[in-house]
Amino acid sequence: MKKNYNQADAEWEWYIGQLYSKLIKNLFIKRINCVVELAPGFRHKIADALKELDFKGTIYVIDNSSDVLTYVKKKYKEILPEAKIICIDKSFKDSIKYLPKKIDLFLSNHSIDDLIISTYSKEKYSINTNNELLNNKLLKLWEQLYNDHSSIKEITNEIYDSFKELFKRKNIELVVMSQYQSNSYFLGNTNYMNKIVDKCFNRIKQLTNTADKRINKLLDFYPFGIEDERYNGKYLINNTQNAINWIAGTIKKEL
Ligand SMILES: C[S@@+](CC[C@H](N)C(=O)[O-])C[C@H]1O[C@@H](n2cnc3c(N)ncnc32)[C@H](O)[C@@H]1O
């Protein structure tokens, strides 16, 4: 059966939200006043995490799709009724000057692949976007990009530079981002994509003080319950719950 990409899988949203709230609870022990989220899509994992943390502050949400921000305004208000939601309808690169100087948390879930491929395709995300990773058109686009070395360099450098600029210009206390493997990775379809995305994600990770050992300890828990069969396979333990796929730490001072 064809899955409608825009219909969020509530359990998965909740699960990833649990991982964010666990990391934030342990790495940021103060009251959270100001959060920035980059590229939520038609999703609410970060809002779910903030709900768990009883968040009542201000969240700035950056996305260059107005359809996404219309969704976010409504959905996030339902999940976080006491929070102030400020939507920034800009590309990441252009959004930095609209953000406050002092930011408690910078959060972004699984956005690096989208930042890369949307820059390459020059297509904006909308309600009609079929971004299912098994989509042939999208896989072909990744393959095409993989063979286009100068575009990879140009696009990933631009994304890296935007993160570096953001991290240098603002006082961000904690960055938490993930880039776990998508479902189709396990069907062996996304090798082109992974090689490009992982390299870019790891360069961004080097801008932060992420202590993988500590992150792995924090991620060693069972949101679905220890008996859940999904913990038998590699998908959760080696993927969503592995520090290799997370950035979670402060910004390096020497940037
Ligand atoms: C599929 S979503 C990311 C995954 C989502 N956060 C999740 O947890 O499942 C991709 C989002 O990135 C946004 N996006 C892509 N390129 C962007 C850019 N350069 N600046 C801002 N937003 C961008 C798209 O509009 C879309 O909303």
The ligand as an SDF file (V2000), in Angstrom:
LIG
                    3D

 27 29  0  0  0  0  0  0  0  0999 V2000
   11.4090   16.1760    5.0890 C   0  0  0  0  0  0  0  0  0  0  0  0
   11.5530   17.6440    6.0270 S   0  0  0  0  0  0  0  0  0  0  0  0
   12.8390   17.2490    7.1380 C   0  0  0  0  0  0  0  0  0  0  0  0
   12.5150   16.0780    8.0510 C   0  0  0  0  0  0  0  0  0  0  0  0
   11.6600   16.4260    9.2150 C   0  0  0  0  0  0  0  0  0  0  0  0
   12.2870   17.4310   10.0550 N   0  0  0  0  0  0  0  0  0  0  0  0
   11.3930   15.1710   10.0410 C   0  0  0  0  0  0  0  0  0  0  0  0
   11.6480   15.1850   11.2430 O   0  0  0  0  0  0  0  0  0  0  0  0
   10.9210   14.1710    9.4970 O   0  0  0  0  0  0  0  0  0  0  0  0
   12.3860   18.7370    4.9400 C   0  0  0  0  0  0  0  0  0  0  0  0
   12.0900   20.2000    5.1740 C   0  0  0  0  0  0  0  0  0  0  0  0
   13.2300   20.9820    4.8290 O   0  0  0  0  0  0  0  0  0  0  0  0
   12.7930   22.1940    4.2780 C   0  0  0  0  0  0  0  0  0  0  0  0
   13.9220   22.7780    3.5500 N   0  0  0  0  0  0  0  0  0  0  0  0
   14.6220   22.2090    2.5450 C   0  0  0  0  0  0  0  0  0  0  0  0
   15.6220   23.0160    2.1640 N   0  0  0  0  0  0  0  0  0  0  0  0
   15.5680   24.1150    2.9680 C   0  0  0  0  0  0  0  0  0  0  0  0
   16.3580   25.3010    3.0860 C   0  0  0  0  0  0  0  0  0  0  0  0
   17.4290   25.5060    2.3000 N   0  0  0  0  0  0  0  0  0  0  0  0
   16.0240   26.2250    4.0040 N   0  0  0  0  0  0  0  0  0  0  0  0
   14.9470   26.0120    4.8270 C   0  0  0  0  0  0  0  0  0  0  0  0
   14.1740   24.9110    4.7720 N   0  0  0  0  0  0  0  0  0  0  0  0
   14.4810   23.9620    3.8560 C   0  0  0  0  0  0  0  0  0  0  0  0
   11.6230   21.7590    3.4200 C   0  0  0  0  0  0  0  0  0  0  0  0
   10.7880   22.8410    3.0880 O   0  0  0  0  0  0  0  0  0  0  0  0
   10.9700   20.7330    4.3040 C   0  0  0  0  0  0  0  0  0  0  0  0
    9.9930   21.3110    5.1200 O   0  0  0  0  0  0  0  0  0  0  0  0
  1  2  1  0
  2  3  1  0
  2 10  1  0
  3  4  1  0
  4  5  1  0
  5  6  1  0
  5  7  1  0
  7  8  2  0
  7  9  1  0
 10 11  1  0
 11 12  1  0
 11 26  1  0
 12 13  1  0
 13 14  1  0
 13 24  1  0
 14 15  1  0
 14 23  1  0
 15 16  2  0
 16 17  1  0
 17 18  1  0
 17 23  2  0
 18 19  1  0
 18 20  2  0
 20 21  1  0
 21 22  2  0
 22 23  1  0
 24 25  1  0
 24 26  1  0
 26 27  1  0
M  CHG  2   2   1   9  -1
M  END
$$$$
